Amino acid sequence: MHRGQRVSCHVTDELKMKISFPDEPLSLWVGVQQSIPQWSTSYWLKIKASTTAEQKPMATEEPEKLAENTESDSAPNKTGTMSFPGDDPRHKPYVLEGWDLPPRGPRSTNWKTHIAGLRSLELRDDDIFLLAYPKAGTHWLWEVLSMLLQGKAQYDDRPKEQLMMEMSDLEKLEQTPSPRIFNSHLPFFMLPWKQMKEKKSKVLHVYRNPKDSCVSYYHHMKGFRNMDFSDYFELFFYGKRWALPPKRPRLTSWETHIANLRSLQLRDDDIFLCAYPKAGTHWLWEVLSMLVRGTAEYDSRPKEQLMMEFSDFDKLQQIPSPRMFNSHLPFSMLPWKQIKEKRSKVLHVYRNPKDSCVSYFHHMKGRDGDLFNDMVFSDYLELYFYGKLHFDNYFEYMKQMYAFTRDNPDVPILSLSFEDMKKNPAQNVKKLAKFLEIDISDAICEDIAEACNFENLKKNAEFKTRDHPPHHHPNREVNGDEQRKPRHSRSYRKGEIGDWKNYFTVAMSERVDPFIEKQMEGLPYILQYS
């Protein structure tokens, strides 16, 4: 098998999952914090089947006291009031190639090194692999296999953990006498699958019905702060972690920063611009800034100074009014309670997922560092539609945005599509002025629309002041032109509707179309592809 070749495993008609078997990790999403690597933090959106939101106190602990984080996801076909609980009772995951691994890896190495070691493990002719999702009977079947190999009904004095590939040090695995009965909960592509093919190693796959597996896993993980089974049920069948990018505010951790954002004291004239990445956030932020200031002159500040996830909390507090906050975070991580109380104005911008995918692809390839630089679009499409990226998943973002809008009709929220704004800029600038209750002439609105057309914005981005100098990956060679290019100008590429047609093959489009339709079911947002 050659590098980049894929093996497809069709799980069901409804859920199609492609598993990648690269020679090396396709992508490693991780930011190192002390000795435990971590890329994403876990925050929950939760739909309560009640008419009153039960809200737990906000998390105020420092990161070392917060062993777990928060997020919740809604089960399908549930109705009720959205609430945002405090702490998620799970530990921080380590995300390797889109697969969540336990927070504690092998003691003598890190996860990345250990998985690379497993993939290159030299196998013997008599090696056996016992593979299962947790709580499917791995201990039981391991004892059976051990007795069969011993030829007698006598318990093995070794615990199976000594040959558990994810928990035992690689050196110990290599030194274990034959026959080795390896066992693992890891996905196949993190195991020495190439050698297993060559050696034709025997593999026992054990599985269990998901309902009993859920109950057993619930009792196994009772360290989850005495979580009720009903909550664990949601976790097991529908739970998702909300992925955050590795770069966090400079002065604090994600946990502390999100807790601070949730408790941010709002002002009457605060405005929130919310969007999934590459939906036109920079564009609409400039429009809002001009409307608020009553002029078609560019704001000397980049929007990043008011971007809630990347600006230091004390700076957000000190910004003069009116503050035009912008964010790609889900509502659960914003000061949503204060937004409800203040009835703050919220502009939600969205874009069709195909163009968003293409734009995000180029945005991530243009980032400093080598994470996505060599990735081909077909691989990126898999991550965008069926996996997780920085700021999680397009459809999960749209669902949580709609849930908040639906359950809080008193909060003034305007949803505007990138495509509508592109087709009728002056008309939508006037619409925004009306939404913001700003008394401004039609002539200025038209001037703002012209100043904020794509080419003008791209030129202006070259002159944006920056809050801090650009960071370049130490192992990446940077040419002179790129070194001088302000990072804000990289936020503007084409700004077109329908550019996806230059990247999606007919097969790609036919594959994602029914998936998009299913994910958008019940949502009021109209997707325009041309």
Helices and strands as residue ranges (DSSP letters): E 6-9, E 17-20, E 31-33, E 36-38, E 46-48, G 63-65, E 81-83, E 94-96, E 99-101, H 111-119, E 128-132, H 138-150, G 160-163, H 170-175, E 181-184, G 188-190, H 193-199, E 202-206, H 210-220, H 229-238, H 254-262, E 271-275, H 281-293, G 303-306, H 313-318, E 324-327, G 331-333, H 336-342, E 345-350, H 353-365, H 377-386, H 394-407, E 413-417, H 418-423, H 425-435, H 442-451, H 454-461, H 480-484, G 487-491, G 499-502, H 506-519
